[in-house]
Amino acid sequence: MSVIPYNTDTISNEIHTEWAGKTVHFAKEIDSTNEWCKRLSKEDAVHGTLAVAEFQSAGKGRLGRRWVVPEGNSIMMSILLRPDFEPRFASMLTLVMGLSVAQAVKELGVDVSIKWPNDVVVSRKKICGILTEMGLEDGKIREVVIGVGINVNLAEIQEELKDKATSLYLETGKTYDRNFLIGLVMGKFEKNYEKFVQTCDLSLMIDDYNMMLANKCQPVRILDKLDPYEGVALGIDREGELLVRVADGRIRKVCSGEVSVRGLYSYV
């Protein structure tokens, strides 16, 4: 469907940042961009290095699920970060990237929102998956790698995911330049990341995030294996936890970890 060239140069030409994505590595096929970024880290790649692939043979998503999409229609990329903050703060970067992708998609004129913690959704279906991984050395962060997969020009979603996933093309009927969208995401992420490192929390992004939160003021089911419950989502706090008002009026905090949240009546 897309005839727009997609390579190191075409991607680099759309990135106008100080450091996020200033160095681009591109491959037609790789095992996974996250694994590639970890290897680049061992080769002393700089903070902000971006790895982009047309096809991943061993892509993975949250909770170890496989992430495979046909080539030519999606964005599969990972950014390498070398933060100075403590390891306990790193998990919040997943929300920082989720917000950045949503803001970038909004710039395309698409009605977009976020399903907590970091699923970017259009028409209440997911268009983007994010996986953050951290490497430690002597108790300090060696690297953080954030992998991002965005369904851009996909004309078809595999049958078992049709109720949960979609693409920008399927929702708008338009095809998009993946180079341009990568540039938008890098620009948004650089600004949000620099806000994050000032406070090591989401306090400077809470309003932006909650404005885009699809679950806000919606009934949700918390799929905790030991203690599932229902309530109304109010928004996130500065740690990125979801605040949920339960039946007795108490407000419970949900940590992303292994817990999933679903809308009572749909995926969102």
N, C-alpha and C positions, 0 to 999 in steps of 0.2 A: 504493500500500500504506500509506504513512504519511499520517495526517491531522493530525499534530502541526504547528502553525504553525512556520515557519522564516523568520526575518527578523532585522533588526538588533536589535530589542528582545528577541526570544526568545533569541537567542544571548547578548547582553550580560547578560541576567538570570542566566545560568548561569556566568558568568565571575567568579570571586572571587579575583583576584590583585592584586598591587601595580601591575604594568605590562604583563604579557603578555596582550594582547587586551583591554586596558581601553578602547581605541578600536576599534570595529568598523565596517567598511564592508561593506554587503551589496548584491549585485546579482543579479537573476534570471538575467541572461546577461552574460558578459564574454568577451574574447578569451582571457585566462588570468589567474589571480589573481597569478601572479608578475609578469607585465607590468604589471598594475594596481598592484601594490605599488611597482614601479620608478617609475611615474608619480606615485604618492603621495609617494614619496621626494623627487622634484623639487619637490613642493609643500610641502616641509618637514614632512611627517608625522612624528610622534614615534616614538621607539623603542618597539617592542611593538605598533604598529598592526597590526590583523588585517583582511585582506580575504577575504571569503567569497562564493562564487558558487554558484548552483543549477546553472548549466550553463556550460561553457567551450567556446567555438568553436575555440580554438587551443591547447588544453592540451597540455603536452609532458612527457615523462618523461626518464629517464636516457638518455644517448647520443643525444639528439635524437628519441626515439620519440614518436609522438603519444599523448595520454592523453585518450580520449573515453569518457564514460559517460552513460547516460540520466539526465535530471534527476529529482529527487525521492527518490533512494535513497542518495546518497553524500555524503561531505564533501569539498569542494574549497576549500582555504583556503591563504593564504600570510601569513607574519608578517614584518614589516619590523624589522630590527635595525640599530642604529648602534653597533657595538662600538668600543672604543678599542685593542684589541690589533692586532698585526701581521697583514697579509693571509695569511701562511703558515699561520696557525692556523685559518682560517675553515672549511676543508673538514671539520674534525672535528665541526662543528656538525650535519652530516647524521646522524652517529651519535648525537649528543645528542638530536636530534628523534626518531630511530628508537626509542631507549630510552624516551623520554617517551610516544610513542604506544603502545608495547607495555605500559608500566606502566598507562596509562589503560585500555586494553582489558582488562587483567587485573583491574582494579577492577570491571568488569562481570561478573566471574565466569567469564570465558572463558579456556580453556587456550591461551596465546599464547606465541610465542617470536620470536627475531630471526634471520633468515638474514643473515649478514655481507654487506655492512656495515650496511644499514639497511632491509632488507625485513622488515616485520612479517608473521608467518605464523601461520595457524591451520590445524590438520590438515595441516601441511607444504605449505600453499599460501598465496600472497601475498594479503594484504588491503589493503596500504598501499604507496604509492609516495611517495618524497620526492625533491625536486629543490632543491638549494641553488645560488644564484647570487650573485655578488659584484660590486659596482661600486666602482671605484677613482678617487681624485682626488689628484693630486700624490703618488702612491705610498702613500697611506693609504686605509683603507676608508671609502667614502662610505656604503654600505649593504650589508647581507647580507639576501637574501630567501630564506626557506625555504618551499617549496611542499609541501603535504601533500594527498594524495588517499587517502581511506579508503572501501573498499567496505563500506557499512553494511547497508542493507536491500535490496540487489540480489537479485532472485529468479532471475536468470539471468546466466550468464557467457558471453560470446561464444565460439563453438566453438573457435577457435584458441588460446584461453587457458585452457580448462577444466582442462588438466593442471597449470597453474601458478598460477591465480588462483581466489579464492573470495570470499565475503562473510560477514559476521557472521551474517546471516539464514540463508544456506545451511548454515552449520555448526551453528547452534544452534536454528533454527526460530523464533527470537524476533525481533521488530522492536525497534529501539532509537531513543531520542530523540537525534537528531543534536546538538541544542543542548547537552544534558547531556554528551555525549561530547566536544564541543569544549571545554567548560568543564574537563573532566578533563584533556584534553591540555594546555591552557594552564597549569593548575596544576602538572602534572608538569614541563613544559618550563621554567617560571620557576625552579623549584627546581634543576633540573639545569643550566640555563644559569648560574645564580649560582655553582654549584660549579665549572663550567668556567672562568669568568673569574678565579677565584682562582688557577688554576695554568696556564691556557692548554693544558691537556691533559685526558685522561680519567682521571687517577689517582684522583680521588674518586668515579668511577663504574665503574671496572673490574669490581669484584665484582658490582655490580648488573647490568652488561651481560653478563658471562660466565655469570651464573646463568640468563639468558634466551636464551643463544646456542644456536640449534638445531643449529649445526654442531659444537658442542663435543664433542671425542673421536670425531668422525665422520670417515669417509674422504671426502675432497673432491678434486675435479679443478680445478686452476687454469687458466682458459682464457686464457692469455697467448698472443697471436698468434705471438710469436717463441720463446717457451720454455714450452710447456704442460707441466704435471707433476701428479703425484698425491701425496697424503700424508694425514696425520691432523691435523685442526684442533685446536689446543690452547686457543685463546682469543685475546683481543686484548691488545696492550700499551698503554701510556699514550698513544701517538700514534694509537691506533685501528687499527693494522696487525694483520692476522691472522697469528698464529704457526702455522706448519705444519711438522710433523715429517715429513721425507721418508725414503725407504727406507734410506739410509745412516746415519740417526740425526741428521743435521744438522737445525737448525731454521731455516726460511726465513721471511722477513717478506714479507707481501703487502700492497701499497698498493692502496687501492680504485680510484682513477683510472679507467683504461679496462679494468681486469682484472675478469673475473667469476669467481665461484666456484660450482660446482655440486656437489651430492651425487653420489656415484658411481651411485646407484641411483634417484634421483628429483631433483626440482627443488631440494630441500633436501638 
